[in-house]
Amino acid sequence: MSPTELKEFLDSKVIQYNNFNFIGSDPISIPHKFYLKEDIEIAGFLAATIAWGNRKSIIKNANSMMDHLGNSPYDFILNHSESHLEPLDNFVHRTFNGLDFKSFIKSLKHIYTNHGGLEAIFSRPTTNGSLQQHISEFKTVFFQIEHLSRTEKHVSDPLKGSAAKRINIYKGVIRMCLN
C-alpha cells in the first residue's frame, strides 16, 4: 500500500469510527459519559481492562462497573471504605472478577493518592522514552500495593512479550476523550 493509499484508508476509518453514531455502540461510550478528567481516565481504564469479547457484553459490564462506583469513579476511588467494596464481590466479566475489581480500585486509589493519577504516570519520562517502557512502568506502579497475583494477568507488560492491546486502546481512548 502506498503512503497515499494508506492515508486515504486511515482517513476513511476516522470518518467511520470517530463519530457519535459509532460511539453509542462501542465501549468508548463509557468514558464519554463523564466530564471530570479523572472520571474519564478511570472509566476508560476500567472499560479497556474488560475490552475483550462481545461489545454488547463489554458495554453492559463496564456500565455495571460504573454503577458499582456510583457513576462517580474518581470520588469512589478516593473515598471508598472496605464496606463499599463488598458489593463488588459478584462482579464478573469473563476472567475479570470481583476480587480483581477490588484490587483495581485499591491500586487506582494508590495511584491517585501517591502518584498524581493515571496521566501523571503515563506522562513521566522513561529511561528510553518508549511507549512499551511507559506501560511496563505503569504495571510496576499499579501493583506496588498488596494484591492477588491472579490480578496481574489483567495488566499487560510489553517488555515481557505482550502486545498490551487493552492498555494501548486505553491510551488512544483517553487522548480522544480528553481532546
C-alpha positions in Angstrom: 0.0 0.0 0.0 1.4 3.4 -1.0 1.6 6.2 1.6 -1.3 8.0 -0.3 -3.4 4.8 -0.2 -2.6 4.3 3.5 -3.6 7.9 4.3 -6.9 7.5 2.4 -7.6 4.3 4.2 -6.9 5.7 7.6 -8.9 8.9 6.8 -11.9 6.7 5.9 -11.6 4.8 9.2 -11.6 8.1 11.1 -14.8 9.1 9.4 -16.3 5.6 10.1 -15.3 5.4 13.8 -14.8 8.9 15.2 -18.4 9.9 15.2 -21.3 9.9 17.6 -23.2 7.2 15.7 -20.4 4.7 16.4 -19.7 5.8 19.9 -23.0 4.7 21.4 -22.5 1.1 20.4 -18.8 0.9 21.4 -17.1 0.6 24.8 -15.7 4.1 24.2 -19.2 5.3 25.2 -18.3 4.6 28.8 -15.7 7.4 29.4 -17.8 9.7 27.2 -20.4 9.7 29.9 -18.1 11.8 32.2 -16.8 15.3 32.2 -14.2 15.3 35.0 -10.8 14.3 33.7 -10.2 11.8 36.4 -13.6 10.2 35.9 -12.8 9.9 32.2 -9.4 8.3 32.9 -10.7 5.8 35.4 -13.8 4.9 33.3 -11.7 4.5 30.2 -9.1 2.4 32.0 -11.7 0.0 33.5 -13.6 -0.3 30.3 -10.4 -1.0 28.4 -9.4 -3.6 31.0 -12.5 -5.7 30.2 -12.5 -5.0 26.5 -12.4 -8.5 25.2 -15.3 -10.5 23.9 -18.7 -9.3 22.7 -19.0 -5.5 22.5 -22.5 -5.6 24.0 -21.3 -7.6 26.9 -18.3 -5.2 27.4 -20.6 -2.2 27.4 -23.1 -3.9 29.8 -20.4 -4.9 32.2 -18.5 -1.6 32.0 -21.8 0.2 32.8 -22.2 -2.2 35.7 -18.7 -1.2 36.9 -19.7 2.5 36.8 -22.9 1.7 38.6 -20.9 0.0 41.4 -18.8 3.1 41.6 -21.9 5.3 42.0 -21.3 6.7 38.5 -18.6 8.9 40.1 -15.5 6.7 39.7 -12.9 9.3 40.9 -14.9 10.1 44.1 -15.4 6.4 44.8 -11.7 5.6 44.2 -10.6 8.2 46.7 -13.3 7.9 49.3 -14.4 4.2 49.4 -14.2 2.1 52.6 -13.9 -1.6 52.8 -17.7 -1.9 53.2 -18.2 -0.1 49.9 -16.1 -2.8 48.2 -18.3 -5.7 49.4 -20.9 -5.4 46.6 -18.1 -5.8 44.0 -17.7 -9.5 45.0 -20.4 -10.6 42.5 -18.9 -8.7 39.5 -17.7 -10.9 36.6 -16.6 -10.2 33.1 -15.1 -13.3 31.6 -11.9 -13.9 33.8 -12.0 -10.5 35.5 -14.0 -11.0 38.7 -14.9 -9.1 41.9 -11.6 -9.8 43.6 -9.8 -8.3 40.6 -12.1 -5.3 40.6 -11.4 -4.7 44.3 -7.7 -4.9 43.6 -8.0 -2.4 40.8 -9.9 0.0 43.0 -7.2 -0.1 45.6 -4.4 0.2 43.1 -6.2 3.2 41.5 -6.5 4.8 44.9 -2.8 4.3 45.5 -2.0 5.9 42.1 -4.3 8.9 42.6 -3.2 9.4 46.2 0.6 8.8 45.9 1.5 9.3 42.2 -0.7 12.1 40.9 -3.1 9.9 38.9 -3.0 7.9 35.7 -2.0 10.9 33.5 1.0 11.6 35.7 2.3 8.1 35.5 1.9 7.8 31.7 3.5 11.3 31.3 6.6 10.5 33.3 9.9 10.4 31.4 11.1 6.9 30.9 14.7 5.6 30.6 14.3 5.0 26.9 11.2 7.1 26.1 9.3 4.2 24.6 5.6 3.5 24.9 6.4 0.0 26.0 8.6 1.3 28.8 5.7 3.6 30.0 3.3 0.6 30.1 5.8 -1.6 31.9 6.4 1.1 34.5 2.7 1.7 34.9 2.2 -2.0 35.7 5.0 -1.8 38.3 3.3 1.2 40.0 -0.1 -0.4 39.7 0.9 -3.5 41.6 3.1 -1.8 44.2 0.4 -2.4 46.8 -0.7 -5.8 48.2 -2.7 -7.6 45.6 -3.7 -11.1 44.4 -1.2 -12.5 41.9 -4.1 -13.6 39.7 -5.0 -9.9 39.1 -1.7 -9.2 37.4 -2.8 -11.0 34.3 -5.2 -8.1 33.6 -2.5 -5.6 33.1 -0.1 -6.5 30.3 3.6 -5.8 30.1 5.1 -5.3 26.6 8.6 -5.8 27.9 7.6 -9.4 28.7 6.3 -10.0 25.2 2.7 -8.8 25.4 1.2 -6.6 22.7 -0.6 -4.8 25.5 -3.6 -4.2 23.3 -6.0 -3.1 26.0 -3.6 -0.6 27.6 -2.9 0.8 24.1 -6.6 1.0 23.5 -7.0 2.9 26.7 -4.3 5.4 25.8 -6.0 6.1 22.5 -9.4 6.4 24.1 -8.1 8.9 26.7 -6.5 11.0 24.0 -9.8 11.1 22.1 -12.0 11.7 25.1 -9.8 14.5 26.7 -9.2 16.4 23.4 
